[in-house]
Amino acid sequence: MRAFIAALGLASIIFWFFVDASLIKVPKNKGSDEKNITIAFILNEFEYSETNLKSEVGTWLTKIKNEADYWLKNQLRINISLEITDVKLPRRELQAELKKLTKGGLMNADQVFNYLKKFFKDSYNPDILTVVTKVFKGETIVQAGGSNASEV
């Protein structure tokens, strides 16, 4: 009986040490020469099939990310790595709010930005969150400018 109690006590102590070690938080990028910047894209008014990085939209997003990565490393000499973490369609709640904030195909950048900050405050959030929207003129998609937090 003593052996059983000793084994149970030893197992409890070992389990306690392993559980404690697994809950230690590791600060992001600490001690690393190259810093990782995570980017998530929310595709507003796109189809689910376009959220795949191998789709036409995904290929375009990857190309833009690679160009930005190259520019930051070679032109600015910043040692970082950009990483796409998510390409998603907005959830129903977010989609409904984005639709409300869209008038005549245009979005109010201030209102959208403030809503996104509030919406993603308590959830996993990447370093950069980008809402990609389709811009139509008749039947064709046109290139248009964007907005970021420093402009808002």
C-alpha positions as CSV (number, residue, x, y, z in Angstrom):
1,M,0.0,0.0,0.0
2,R,2.9,2.3,0.8
3,A,4.4,1.8,-2.7
4,F,1.0,2.7,-4.3
5,I,0.7,5.9,-2.3
6,A,4.3,6.8,-3.0
7,A,3.8,6.2,-6.7
8,L,0.6,8.3,-6.7
9,G,2.4,11.1,-4.9
10,L,5.4,11.0,-7.2
11,A,3.1,11.0,-10.3
12,S,1.2,14.0,-8.9
13,I,4.5,16.0,-8.4
14,I,5.8,15.1,-11.8
15,F,2.4,16.1,-13.4
16,W,2.4,19.4,-11.5
17,F,5.9,20.3,-12.8
18,F,5.0,19.4,-16.4
19,V,1.7,21.4,-16.4
20,D,3.4,24.4,-14.9
21,A,6.1,24.4,-17.6
22,S,3.6,24.2,-20.4
23,L,1.8,27.4,-19.3
24,I,4.9,29.6,-19.4
25,K,4.3,32.5,-21.9
26,V,7.1,33.1,-24.3
27,P,7.3,36.7,-25.5
28,K,7.0,37.0,-29.3
29,N,10.2,37.6,-31.2
30,K,12.3,38.0,-28.0
31,G,15.9,37.3,-28.6
32,S,15.5,36.8,-32.3
33,D,17.4,38.8,-35.0
34,E,14.6,38.5,-37.5
35,K,11.2,39.8,-36.3
36,N,8.0,38.2,-37.5
37,I,5.1,40.4,-38.4
38,T,1.8,38.6,-38.8
39,I,-0.9,39.7,-41.3
40,A,-4.5,38.6,-41.6
41,F,-6.8,39.5,-44.5
42,I,-10.6,39.8,-44.3
43,L,-12.0,39.5,-47.8
44,N,-15.2,41.6,-47.9
45,E,-17.7,40.7,-50.7
46,F,-15.5,37.8,-52.0
47,E,-16.4,34.1,-52.3
48,Y,-15.2,31.4,-49.9
49,S,-13.1,29.8,-52.7
50,E,-11.1,33.0,-52.9
51,T,-9.8,32.6,-49.3
52,N,-7.4,29.9,-50.4
53,L,-3.8,31.2,-50.9
54,K,-3.6,29.2,-54.2
55,S,-6.6,31.1,-55.7
56,E,-6.2,34.2,-57.9
57,V,-6.8,36.5,-54.9
58,G,-4.5,34.4,-52.6
59,T,-1.8,34.5,-55.2
60,W,-2.2,38.3,-55.5
61,L,-2.1,38.7,-51.7
62,T,1.1,36.6,-51.5
63,K,2.7,38.6,-54.3
64,I,2.0,41.9,-52.5
65,K,3.3,40.4,-49.2
66,N,6.5,39.2,-50.9
67,E,7.0,42.7,-52.5
68,A,6.5,44.4,-49.2
69,D,8.9,41.9,-47.5
70,Y,11.5,42.5,-50.2
71,W,11.1,46.3,-50.0
72,L,11.4,46.4,-46.2
73,K,14.5,44.1,-46.2
74,N,16.4,45.6,-49.2
75,Q,15.3,49.2,-49.3
76,L,14.9,50.0,-45.6
77,R,17.4,47.3,-44.3
78,I,14.8,46.2,-41.7
79,N,15.4,42.5,-40.7
80,I,11.7,41.3,-40.5
81,S,9.7,38.6,-42.0
82,L,6.0,39.1,-43.0
83,E,3.8,36.1,-42.5
84,I,0.2,35.7,-43.7
85,T,-1.7,34.0,-40.9
86,D,-5.3,34.1,-42.1
87,V,-7.3,34.9,-45.2
88,K,-11.0,34.8,-44.2
89,L,-14.4,36.0,-45.1
90,P,-15.9,38.2,-42.4
91,R,-18.2,36.6,-39.9
92,R,-21.9,37.5,-40.2
93,E,-21.8,40.2,-37.5
94,L,-18.8,41.8,-39.0
95,Q,-20.2,41.5,-42.6
96,A,-23.4,43.1,-41.5
97,E,-21.6,46.0,-39.9
98,L,-19.3,46.5,-43.0
99,K,-22.4,46.5,-45.2
100,K,-23.9,49.2,-43.0
101,L,-20.7,51.3,-43.2
102,T,-20.7,51.1,-47.0
103,K,-22.5,53.7,-49.0
104,G,-22.4,53.7,-52.8
105,G,-19.5,51.2,-52.8
106,L,-17.4,53.4,-50.6
107,M,-16.4,52.9,-46.9
108,N,-15.8,55.5,-44.3
109,A,-12.3,54.6,-43.2
110,D,-12.6,56.1,-39.7
111,Q,-15.8,54.2,-38.8
112,V,-14.6,50.9,-40.3
113,F,-11.2,51.2,-38.5
114,N,-12.8,52.0,-35.1
115,Y,-15.3,49.2,-35.5
116,L,-12.6,46.7,-36.4
117,K,-10.5,47.7,-33.4
118,K,-13.5,47.2,-31.1
119,F,-14.5,43.9,-32.8
120,F,-11.1,42.3,-32.6
121,K,-10.0,43.7,-29.2
122,D,-10.6,40.5,-27.2
123,S,-9.9,37.9,-29.9
124,Y,-6.7,36.7,-31.5
125,N,-5.4,39.5,-33.5
126,P,-2.4,39.6,-35.9
127,D,0.0,42.5,-36.0
128,I,-1.6,43.8,-39.2
129,L,-5.3,43.3,-40.0
130,T,-6.4,44.2,-43.5
131,V,-9.9,44.4,-45.0
132,V,-9.8,43.8,-48.7
133,T,-12.8,44.9,-50.7
134,K,-13.8,44.7,-54.3
135,V,-14.1,48.0,-56.1
136,F,-16.4,47.9,-59.2
137,K,-17.0,50.3,-61.9
138,G,-19.7,48.8,-64.0
139,E,-18.7,45.2,-64.7
140,T,-14.9,45.6,-64.1
141,I,-12.8,45.7,-61.0
142,V,-10.7,48.9,-60.8
143,Q,-7.6,49.7,-58.7
144,A,-8.2,52.0,-55.8
145,G,-6.3,53.5,-53.0
146,G,-6.6,52.3,-49.4
147,S,-6.3,53.6,-45.9
148,N,-4.4,52.5,-42.8
149,A,-4.4,53.4,-39.1
150,S,-1.8,56.1,-39.4
151,E,-4.0,58.0,-41.9
152,V,-7.1,57.6,-39.7
